[in-house]
Amino acid sequence: MDPQQRQLLEVAFECIESAGITLEDISAKDVGCYIANFTSDFAVLQAKDPELYHRYSGTGLGTAILANRISHCFNLKGPSVTIDTACSSSFFALHQACAALRAGECDAAFVGGANLIQSPEVYMGAVKAGMISGTAACHTFDISADGYARAEGVGVLYVKRLDDAIRARDPVRSIIRGTAVNR
């Protein structure tokens, strides 16, 4: 299993605890799962030795399973989507989850992202493409910007419509006023 799947499960569970809800509260409910991912380092690693493949390789390696693993383990019945729009994946996942809440496609949603650096190939490709910062730092929206620096991280949010959260007396830690994507 891709370590990103395990990390997302762990962080999603911590998110549930932080939200003050239980697994029973969300089991078999219309809860969506929108997970962002950009790289498939683990699949690249596994491809180096065909002996490492087995009957569960498809579900253990596929990036689509990043969202599906959470949905399956927590028995969620809402949409389950892994999104790859490169560096904007997490924001796009949040946008999709908010749109699904507004459209009534789900009553709540997990929104998350994972990026674990597990092999050098993706990094080498980014270097060859000239995408990696020569200063090893991101200078976002700055004239000195010269690329980006890869980093690792896993994060998950639990989002609901504000009215539903207030009615359920859920802790409200922030309010999303709006999202948008480029056309």
Secondary structure, DSSP 4 states (H G I P E B T S, - for coil): --HHHHHHHHHHHHHHHHHT--HHHHTTS-EEEEEEE---HHHHHHHT-GGG--TTHHHHH-TTHHHHHHHHHTT--S-EEEE--GGGHHHHHHHHHHHHHHHTS-SEEEEEEEE----HHHHHHHHHTT-B-TTSS--TTSTT---B----EEEEEEEE-HHHHHHTT--------------
